[in-house]
Amino acid sequence: MQQKTYYPKAADIQRNWVLVDANGQTLGRLAARIAHVLLGKHKPTFTPGVELGDFVVVINAERVSVTGTRTHSKMETKFYNHHSGYPGGLKTVSLRDQLNTYPDRALRAAVWGMLPHNRMGRSVLKRLKIYAGPEHPHAVQKPEVLK
């Protein structure tokens, strides 16, 4: 008797909308849970290499917190770098400034660090919608709330 490996078809994949409130949650722990849902690891039909994940909408990203042994200094010593592509175009922003100006970028960078760095990871990251405040335009869908 031969066992067949289950491989989900495109018609079998059902994507839900998950709403996440980042108010008072820790940045790294929140990013790990979001990456888990984006990859579809919470579903019983999870198959590596297949995009089974759900859409994730994050609200209140500006209120995310950071913990650890150097919490107050982490805001000043953790830096995000990006390059314009021109010589001498390296820009460096601290975590505190990043959370004040673009809080969605800090959370997106944390989630991207927990996804595979390949074609699938880039397409999975497109299903992540992050908003600094409590309002978002995805109210048409009926989201599940991730706690």
VOMI-7111 format. One record per atom (N, C-alpha, C): x, y, z. Coordinates in pm, whole numbers. Each point is the difference from the previous one (the first is absolute). Example, Ala and Ser with C-alpha at 12.3 -4.5 7.8 and 13.67 -1.06 7.14 Angstrom:
PT   east  north     up
PT   1319   -569    780
PT    -89    119      0
PT     90    120      0
PT    -35    105    -72
PT     82    119      6
PT    -77    109     73
This chain:
PT   east  north     up
PT     84   -117      0
PT    -84    117      0
PT     89    124      0
PT    -28     91    -89
PT     82    119    -15
PT    -73    122     56
PT     72     78     81
PT    -58    122     57
PT     25    117    -94
PT    -99     83    -19
PT     13    118    -84
PT     25    123     88
PT     86     86    -47
PT     27    125     70
PT   -107    102    -38
PT    -55     66    100
PT   -103    101    -25
PT     67    128    -48
PT    -46     52   -111
PT     49    127    -52
PT   -122     85    -35
PT    -19    114     67
PT   -122     79    -21
PT     -3     62   -140
PT   -116     -5    -61
PT    -21     62   -131
PT    -36    147     20
PT      7     77   -106
PT    -31    143      9
PT   -145     22     41
PT    -90    -87    -41
PT   -141     15     35
PT    -26    -34    146
PT     89    -78     63
PT    -18    -39    140
PT     44    108     98
PT     79     96    -47
PT     57    102     89
PT   -106    106     29
PT    -27     20    128
PT    -95    102     43
PT     74     99     88
PT      0    127    -41
PT     70    104     74
PT    -99     80     84
PT     27     10    127
PT    -82     78     91
PT     70    131     30
PT    -70     91     66
PT     57    127     43
PT     13     -5    152
PT    120     29     49
PT     28     -4    144
PT     34    142     44
PT    -68     49    101
PT     22    134     55
PT     86    -11    125
PT    108     77      6
PT     92     -1    113
PT      7    140     58
PT    -24     12    130
PT     15    128     69
PT    135     -1     70
PT     90     90    -43
PT    136      2     52
PT     15     87    124
PT   -108     47     55
PT      3     89    115
PT     63    -68    121
PT    119     46     42
PT     67    -53    117
PT     69   -134    -18
PT      3    -55   -120
PT     63   -130    -22
PT    148     18    -32
PT     78   -102     27
PT    143      3    -24
PT     29    -20   -148
PT     93     77    -53
PT     30      1   -143
PT     39   -137    -54
PT     95    -67     62
PT     48   -128    -51
PT   -101   -112     12
PT    -69     -7    112
PT   -101   -105     19
PT   -117     18    -95
PT    -39    125    -21
PT   -108     29    -94
PT     41    -36   -142
PT    124     33    -37
PT     48    -31   -133
PT      6   -151    -24
PT     35    -77    102
PT      6   -145    -14
PT   -139    -58    -24
PT   -101     50     73
PT   -137    -49    -18
PT    -55     39   -137
PT     34    121    -46
PT    -46     44   -132
PT     63    -85   -109
PT    130    -27     10
PT     68    -83    -99
PT    -58   -140     -3
PT    -36    -53    115
PT    -61   -131     12
PT   -131     -7    -79
PT    -83    104     13
PT   -129      4    -70
PT     21     26   -149
PT     94     87    -36
PT     24     29   -141
PT     46   -123    -77
PT     80    -83     64
PT     48   -122    -66
PT   -103   -111     -1
PT   -103     10     83
PT   -104   -102      3
PT     32   -117     91
PT     94     18     92
PT     38   -110     88
PT   -107    -33    104
PT    -98     86     15
PT   -106    -25     97
PT   -110    -88    -58
PT      8    -33   -128
PT   -102    -82    -65
PT     41   -147     -1
PT    -95    -91     12
PT     35   -142     -1
PT     48    -49   -136
PT    -28     74   -105
PT     42    -41   -135
PT    133     63    -40
PT     78     50     97
PT    126     67    -31
PT     94    -94    -76
PT     55     52   -108
PT     99    -71    -79
PT    115     96    -29
PT    123    -37     30
PT    112     90    -28
PT     11     29   -150
PT     26    124    -32
PT     14     39   -139
PT   -129     37    -69
PT   -112     -7     71
PT   -130     37    -56
PT    -54    117     80
PT    -48    102    -70
PT    -53    119     68
PT   -142    -26     46
PT    -15    -34    126
PT   -131    -30     57
PT    -46    106     99
PT     83    102     24
PT    -26     95    106
PT   -116     93    -24
PT    -37     71    105
PT   -111     93     -3
PT     50    143    -16
PT    -93     92    -27
PT     30    141      0
PT      3     47    145
PT     93     88     34
PT     12     51    136
PT     -8    152     -4
PT    -90     56     78
PT    -15    144     14
PT     41     37    142
PT    102     85     13
PT     50     42    131
PT    -42    145     23
PT    -65     25    113
PT    -36    136     37
PT     75     40    126
PT      9    130     23
PT     71     58    115
PT    147    -40      2
PT     65      3   -114
PT    142    -37     -7
PT     89    100     71
PT    -48    122     18
PT     80    101     68
PT     10    -26    150
PT    -84    -87     53
PT     -2    -28    144
PT     69   -129     37
PT     80    -55    -89
PT     72   -123     29
PT    113     32     98
PT     33    -95     87
PT    103     24    100
PT    120    -90    -26
PT    109     33     66
PT    124    -76    -11
PT     43    -35    141
PT     39   -127     23
PT     44    -41    132
PT    139    -60    -10
PT     54    -38    112
PT    131    -61      4
PT     84     61    110
PT    125    -39      6
PT     87     48    107
PT     42    145    -24
PT     -2     42   -122
PT     41    138    -30
PT   -112     74    -72
PT   -120     -3     57
PT   -118     56    -65
PT     17    147    -32
PT     39     80     98
PT     11    143    -25
PT    115     32    -94
PT    108    -77      7
PT    113     26    -90
PT    -22    -64   -137
PT    -87   -101     -8
PT    -26    -64   -128
PT    -64     98    -98
PT    -78     93     53
PT    -63    101    -87
PT    104     88    -68
PT    116     14     62
PT    105     85    -57
PT    111    -79    -68
PT     16   -128     35
PT    112    -77    -55
PT    -39    -91   -115
PT   -130    -27    -19
PT    -44    -81   -114
PT    -22     93   -117
PT     60    -33   -115
PT     -8     86   -118
PT    -53    -77   -119
PT    -70     72    -84
PT    -49    -51   -128
PT     75     73   -110
PT     56    -74    -94
PT     76     60   -110
PT    -74    -17   -131
PT      8    100    -84
PT    -44    -13   -138
PT     89     87    -86
PT     13    -39   -125
PT     94     64    -90
PT    -74     54   -121
PT     36    121    -41
PT    -67     63   -115
PT     49    -56   -133
PT    113    -68      2
PT     55    -52   -124
PT    111     88    -56
PT     17    116     55
PT    105     92    -42
PT    119    -11     95
PT    120     37    -45
PT    116     -4     89
PT    -22     89    122
PT     27    -55    117
PT    -20     74    124
PT   -146     14     39
PT    -87    -83    -56
PT   -143     14     23
PT    -56    -87    111
PT     84    -43     96
PT    -47    -81    111
PT    -70     88    102
PT   -122    -33     33
PT    -76     74    100
PT    -23    -93    119
PT     18     50    120
PT    -16    -78    121
PT   -101     69     90
PT    -96    -78     50
PT   -107     53     85
PT     -8    -87    124
PT    -11     62    118
PT    -12    -77    124
PT   -142    -54     14
PT    -16    -98     88
PT   -131    -60     22
PT   -100    102     52
PT     42     90     88
PT    -89    101     54
PT    -52     92   -112
PT     91     45    -87
PT    -41     87   -111
PT    -87    -75   -100
PT     32   -126    -22
PT    -80    -80    -94
PT   -142    -20     52
PT    -16    -25    130
PT   -133    -17     58
PT    -77    132      1
PT     71    111     13
PT    -69    130      1
PT    -44     42   -140
PT     83    -24   -101
PT    -32     48   -134
PT    -73   -104    -84
PT     53   -123     -9
PT    -60   -107    -80
PT     -8   -127     83
PT   -100    -13     87
PT     -6   -120     85
PT    -25   -128    -78
PT    -59     12   -118
PT    -25   -120    -79
PT    129    -62    -52
PT    101     81    -24
PT    127    -53    -53
PT     74    -84    103
PT     -6     38    126
PT     68    -78    105
PT    -64   -138     13
PT   -132     -6     -2
PT    -69   -129     11
PT     19    -83   -127
PT     -4     64   -117
PT     19    -72   -125
PT    141    -60     -8
PT    100     73     49
PT    138    -52      0
PT     13   -119     94
PT    -69      4    113
PT      5   -111     95
PT    -67   -124    -58
PT   -113     19    -69
PT    -70   -115    -60
PT     82    -55   -116
PT     60     87    -80
PT     80    -45   -114
PT    118    -84     47
PT     56     32    117
PT    111    -77     53
PT    -40   -141     40
PT   -129    -26     17
PT    -49   -131     41
PT    -63    -79   -115
PT      4     57   -120
PT    -52    -69   -118
PT    116    -51    -83
PT    -22    -98    -88
PT    107    -44    -89
PT     40    113    -95
PT    128     17    -21
PT     50    108    -85
PT     12    -50   -144
PT   -114    -23    -62
PT     -4    -47   -138
PT   -127     52    -66
PT    -32    -52   -115
PT   -116     44    -77
PT   -130    -19     79
PT    -12   -111     68
PT   -121    -27     77
PT    -15     97    117
PT    110     29     69
PT     -5     93    112
PT    -42    139    -43
PT     48     44   -116
PT    -39    132    -50
PT   -147      5    -37
PT    -53   -107    -56
PT   -142      0    -35
PT    -88    -14    124
PT     49    -71    102
PT    -75    -14    125
PT     -8    134     72
PT    109     77     -4
PT      4    128     69
PT    -98    101    -59
PT    -41    -20   -124
PT    -97     91    -62
PT   -139    -16     60
PT    -24   -108     72
PT   -129    -20     65
PT     -6     62    139
PT    105     70     39
PT      5     67    130
PT    -36    147    -19
PT   -102     46     70
PT    -44    140     -5
PT     18     58    139
PT     81    108     12
PT     31     58    130
PT    -47    145      2
PT    -69     39    107
PT    -49    135     16
PT     39     52    138
PT     46    126      6
PT     48     58    125
PT   -113     22     99
PT   -117     39    -46
PT   -112     29     88
PT   -100   -114      6
PT   -115     25     64
PT   -100   -105     16
PT    -91    -21   -121
PT      8     86   -100
PT    -91    -10   -114
PT     73    -61   -120
PT    -75    -81    -76
PT     55    -62   -120
PT   -111    -14   -103
PT     33     -5   -129
PT   -103     -6   -105
PT    -50   -140    -31
PT     35    -99     79
PT    -36   -138    -29
PT   -121    -46     80
PT    -92     92     29
PT   -117    -33     81
PT   -102    -81    -76
PT     12    -11   -132
PT    -96    -76    -81
PT      8   -147     35
PT    123    -51     20
PT     18   -138     36
PT    -35    -20    147
PT    -36   -121     36
PT    -27    -33    140
PT    123    -67     57
PT     85     76     70
PT    126    -58     46
PT    -15    -81    128
PT     87    -98     14
PT     17    -70    126
PT     99     82     83
PT    -15      2    129
PT     88     78     85
PT    105    -92     60
PT    127     33    -23
PT    111    -78     54
PT     36     58    137
PT     -2    -83    102
PT     29     49    136
PT    132    -53     47
